[in-house]
């Protein structure tokens, strides 16, 4: 019986994934590297949504499509590296591409599956959670230049060679260090992507500005308080950390600093054009306590709100 497209497949182990797709049993129960090629990639995407209990890093060739990633979609038009963390929902999407099949969406040249237990007792077990590209809302693949592609593939090949070699006391140490090399290169290339894809990011920057303007002009601050990084990231379908990284690459300032800039800008406008008290200004901007507003204003302008207002009298 054919499974429903919206069935949620759960894979608790790498062995489960191998069995589901008719692959040989993995040589190691906690790590597996699947290797195809551009002309004959392997397929590891079930129909509908699925949840993995392990990390997944895939290199995909020049393909077009979207992959469901949490509540949104992961764009990998043009191929590149895709990342998923344990317990995240992924799946095929036919959005804007009715002829795309689930398998063609997820055909990969290399796919590395890593169970979190493989990293236990290594610093990488904790550090891997700090790599922002494993976040749910990083909805764009890491696009690789030809030189970067060669670098990434060379690391995959090193991992493959080690996994296919005779296991000894140093095998796990070597593989874990190679995984960290792969992640560090990905981190470097993501930073580059922020720069080379600046046009798209500038659109996000403009949208961020519009969101902040509407937030204060529509008196949302009165109801919800000072906007948070999490709120802005949610409005842009990005993770908070990814949003801050993107903004820092474009402007040198993180998301929290952008919020503060907008708060101060709006505060100056109100202070210079109305007779509202400092407490009323603070309340209008979403502050629970006027002292918190005055402290922020002083730190950003070197003036207290009253001293700033006096300049216009």
C-alpha positions as CSV (number, residue, x, y, z in Angstrom):
1,X,0.0,0.0,0.0
2,X,1.4,3.4,-1.0
3,X,2.1,5.6,1.9
4,X,0.4,9.0,2.2
5,X,2.5,11.9,1.1
6,X,2.0,13.6,4.4
7,X,3.1,10.6,6.4
8,X,5.8,11.5,8.9
9,X,8.7,9.0,8.6
10,X,10.8,8.7,11.7
11,X,14.3,7.2,11.5
12,X,15.8,6.5,15.0
13,X,19.0,5.1,13.7
14,X,21.2,5.2,10.6
15,X,20.6,1.5,10.1
16,X,16.8,2.3,9.8
17,X,17.6,4.7,7.0
18,X,19.8,2.2,5.2
19,X,17.1,-0.4,5.4
20,X,14.4,1.9,4.2
21,X,16.3,2.7,1.0
22,X,17.5,-0.7,0.3
23,X,21.1,0.1,1.2
24,X,23.6,-2.4,2.7
25,X,23.9,-2.3,6.5
26,X,26.2,0.6,7.5
27,X,29.8,-0.4,8.5
28,X,29.4,1.7,11.7
29,X,26.0,2.1,13.4
30,X,26.6,5.7,14.3
31,X,28.0,7.1,11.0
32,X,27.6,6.6,7.3
33,X,28.8,8.2,4.2
34,X,26.8,7.6,1.0
35,X,28.5,8.3,-2.3
36,X,27.0,8.6,-5.8
37,X,28.1,10.8,-8.7
38,X,26.7,13.6,-10.8
39,X,25.5,11.3,-13.4
40,X,24.1,8.7,-11.0
41,X,23.4,10.2,-7.6
42,X,21.9,8.2,-4.8
43,X,18.4,8.9,-3.4
44,X,17.6,9.1,0.2
45,X,14.3,11.0,0.4
46,X,11.1,9.2,1.3
47,X,7.8,10.4,0.0
48,X,6.3,13.0,2.4
49,X,7.9,14.4,5.5
50,X,10.5,12.7,7.7
51,X,12.4,13.2,10.9
52,X,16.0,12.0,11.4
53,X,17.5,11.2,14.8
54,X,20.9,12.2,13.5
55,X,22.8,14.9,11.6
56,X,22.7,15.0,7.8
57,X,25.0,16.8,5.5
58,X,24.4,16.4,1.8
59,X,26.2,17.7,-1.3
60,X,23.8,18.0,-4.2
61,X,24.8,18.7,-7.9
62,X,23.1,21.2,-10.1
63,X,19.4,20.5,-9.4
64,X,16.4,22.7,-9.0
65,X,13.8,22.3,-6.3
66,X,12.6,23.0,-2.8
67,X,12.7,20.8,0.3
68,X,10.3,21.2,3.2
69,X,12.3,22.3,6.2
70,X,10.3,22.8,9.4
71,X,7.4,25.1,8.5
72,X,9.2,26.6,5.6
73,X,11.2,25.5,2.5
74,X,14.8,25.0,1.9
75,X,15.9,26.5,-1.5
76,X,18.8,24.6,-3.2
77,X,18.4,25.8,-6.7
78,X,21.8,25.3,-8.3
79,X,22.8,22.6,-5.8
80,X,25.2,23.0,-2.9
81,X,25.5,21.8,0.7
82,X,22.4,21.1,2.8
83,X,22.4,20.6,6.6
84,X,19.9,19.1,9.0
85,X,20.0,18.5,12.7
86,X,18.4,15.7,14.7
87,X,14.6,15.9,15.2
88,X,14.1,18.4,12.4
89,X,11.2,17.8,10.0
90,X,12.2,17.6,6.4
91,X,10.4,16.5,3.3
92,X,9.7,17.0,-0.4
93,X,7.9,20.0,-1.8
94,X,6.1,20.4,-5.1
95,X,5.7,24.1,-4.6
96,X,6.2,25.9,-7.9
97,X,7.5,22.7,-9.5
98,X,4.7,20.2,-10.2
99,X,6.9,18.0,-12.2
100,X,9.5,17.5,-9.4
101,X,9.4,14.1,-7.8
102,X,10.5,13.5,-4.2
103,X,13.5,11.5,-5.3
104,X,14.8,14.0,-7.9
105,X,14.6,16.6,-5.2
106,X,17.0,14.9,-2.9
107,X,19.5,13.2,-5.2
108,X,22.9,13.6,-3.7
109,X,26.5,12.9,-4.6
110,X,27.6,12.7,-1.0
111,X,25.5,12.4,2.1
112,X,27.0,12.1,5.5
113,X,24.9,10.8,8.4
114,X,26.2,11.3,11.9
115,X,24.4,10.1,15.0
116,X,25.0,12.5,18.0
117,X,26.3,9.6,20.1
118,X,29.3,9.3,17.6
119,X,30.5,12.7,18.9
120,X,30.1,12.0,22.6
121,X,33.2,12.7,24.7
122,X,34.5,15.0,22.0
123,X,34.3,18.8,22.1
124,X,32.5,18.8,18.8
125,X,29.4,17.2,20.4
126,X,28.7,20.6,22.0
127,X,30.3,22.8,19.3
128,X,28.3,21.4,16.4
129,X,25.2,23.0,17.9
130,X,26.8,26.4,17.5
131,X,27.1,26.1,13.7
132,X,24.2,28.4,12.6
133,X,23.6,26.5,9.3
134,X,22.1,23.6,11.2
135,X,19.3,26.0,12.3
136,X,15.7,25.3,11.2
137,X,15.2,28.6,9.4
138,X,18.4,28.8,7.4
139,X,16.3,28.3,4.3
140,X,19.0,28.5,1.7
141,X,21.6,25.9,0.7
142,X,25.3,26.7,0.9
143,X,26.1,27.5,-2.8
144,X,29.7,26.5,-3.7
145,X,32.1,27.9,-6.2
146,X,34.1,25.4,-8.2
147,X,37.1,25.8,-5.9
148,X,34.9,25.4,-2.8
149,X,33.3,22.4,-4.3
150,X,36.7,20.7,-4.8
151,X,37.6,21.5,-1.2
152,X,34.4,20.1,0.2
153,X,34.6,16.9,-2.0
154,X,38.2,16.4,-0.9
155,X,37.1,16.3,2.7
156,X,34.2,13.9,2.0
157,X,36.8,11.7,0.2
158,X,39.1,11.7,3.3
159,X,36.2,10.8,5.5
160,X,35.2,8.0,3.1
161,X,38.7,6.6,3.0
162,X,38.9,6.5,6.8
163,X,35.5,4.9,7.2
164,X,36.4,2.2,4.6
165,X,39.8,1.5,6.3
166,X,40.4,-1.0,9.0
167,X,39.1,0.3,12.3
168,X,41.7,0.9,15.0
169,X,42.1,3.0,18.2
170,X,42.5,6.2,16.3
171,X,39.7,5.8,13.7
172,X,37.0,7.7,15.6
173,X,39.5,10.5,16.5
174,X,40.4,11.0,12.9
175,X,36.9,10.9,11.6
176,X,35.6,13.4,14.2
177,X,38.5,15.8,13.3
178,X,37.6,15.4,9.6
179,X,34.0,16.2,10.3
180,X,35.1,19.4,12.2
181,X,37.2,20.4,9.2
182,X,34.2,19.9,6.9
183,X,32.1,22.1,9.2
184,X,34.7,24.8,9.5
185,X,35.0,25.0,5.7
186,X,31.2,25.3,5.5
187,X,31.3,28.1,8.1
188,X,33.9,29.9,6.0
189,X,31.9,29.5,2.8
190,X,28.7,30.6,4.4
191,X,30.4,33.8,5.5
192,X,31.5,34.3,1.9
193,X,27.9,33.6,0.7
194,X,26.7,36.5,2.8
195,X,28.9,38.8,0.7
196,X,28.5,37.3,-2.8
197,X,24.7,37.1,-2.4
198,X,24.5,40.6,-1.1
199,X,21.7,41.7,-3.4
200,X,19.3,39.1,-1.9
201,X,20.5,40.0,1.6
202,X,20.0,43.7,0.9
203,X,16.4,42.9,0.1
204,X,16.1,41.3,3.5
205,X,17.7,44.4,5.1
206,X,15.1,46.6,3.4
207,X,12.3,44.3,4.6
208,X,13.8,44.4,8.2
209,X,13.7,48.2,8.1
210,X,10.0,48.1,7.0
211,X,9.1,45.6,9.7
212,X,10.7,47.9,12.4
213,X,9.0,51.0,11.1
214,X,5.6,49.3,11.0
215,X,6.2,47.9,14.5
216,X,6.5,51.3,16.0
217,X,4.1,53.2,13.8
218,X,1.3,50.7,14.3
219,X,1.8,50.8,18.1
220,X,2.7,47.2,18.2
221,X,5.3,48.1,20.9
222,X,2.4,49.2,23.2
223,X,1.0,45.8,23.1
224,X,4.1,43.6,22.7
225,X,7.0,45.5,24.1
226,X,10.3,46.3,22.5
227,X,10.8,44.1,19.4
228,X,13.0,41.1,20.0
229,X,15.6,39.5,17.7
230,X,13.4,36.3,17.7
231,X,10.4,38.3,16.5
232,X,12.3,39.9,13.6
233,X,13.9,36.6,12.6
234,X,10.4,35.0,12.6
235,X,9.0,37.7,10.4
236,X,11.9,37.1,7.9
237,X,11.8,33.2,8.2
238,X,15.3,33.2,9.5
239,X,16.9,31.9,12.7
240,X,18.0,34.7,15.2
241,X,21.6,33.7,14.9
242,X,21.5,33.6,11.1
243,X,19.8,37.0,11.0
244,X,22.5,38.5,13.2
245,X,25.3,36.9,11.1
246,X,23.7,38.3,7.9
247,X,23.3,41.8,9.3
248,X,26.9,41.8,10.7
249,X,28.3,40.9,7.3
250,X,26.3,43.7,5.6
251,X,26.4,46.5,8.2
252,X,28.9,45.4,10.9
253,X,26.0,45.4,13.4
254,X,24.0,42.5,14.8
255,X,20.2,42.3,15.0
256,X,20.0,43.5,18.6
257,X,22.0,46.6,17.7
258,X,19.7,47.3,14.7
259,X,16.7,47.1,17.1
260,X,18.4,49.6,19.5
261,X,19.2,51.9,16.6
262,X,15.5,52.0,15.5
263,X,14.4,52.5,19.2
264,X,16.7,55.5,19.5
265,X,15.7,56.9,16.2
266,X,12.0,56.7,17.1
267,X,12.7,58.1,20.6
268,X,14.4,61.1,19.1
269,X,11.5,61.7,16.8
270,X,9.0,61.6,19.7
271,X,11.1,63.7,22.0
272,X,11.7,66.4,19.5
273,X,8.1,66.6,18.2
274,X,5.8,66.0,21.1
275,X,5.4,67.0,24.8
276,X,5.1,63.4,26.0
277,X,6.9,62.7,29.3
278,X,9.9,60.5,29.3
279,X,7.7,57.8,31.0
280,X,5.1,58.1,28.2
281,X,7.8,57.9,25.5
282,X,9.3,54.8,27.2
283,X,5.8,53.2,27.3
284,X,5.1,54.1,23.6
285,X,8.4,52.3,22.6
286,X,7.5,49.2,24.6
287,X,9.6,49.6,27.7
288,X,8.1,48.4,31.0
289,X,10.3,50.7,33.0
290,X,11.2,54.3,32.0
291,X,14.6,53.8,33.7
292,X,15.5,51.1,31.2
293,X,14.7,53.4,28.3
294,X,16.6,56.3,29.8
295,X,19.7,54.1,30.4
296,X,19.6,52.9,26.8
297,X,19.1,56.3,25.4
298,X,22.0,57.7,27.5
299,X,24.3,54.9,26.4
300,X,23.6,55.5,22.7
301,X,23.5,59.3,22.6
302,X,25.5,60.5,25.6
303,X,22.4,62.5,26.6
304,X,19.5,61.8,28.9
305,X,16.1,62.0,27.1
306,X,15.4,65.3,28.9
307,X,18.8,66.7,27.9
308,X,18.2,65.7,24.3
309,X,14.7,67.4,24.3
310,X,16.2,70.6,25.8
311,X,18.2,71.1,22.6
312,X,14.9,71.8,20.7
313,X,13.5,74.3,23.2
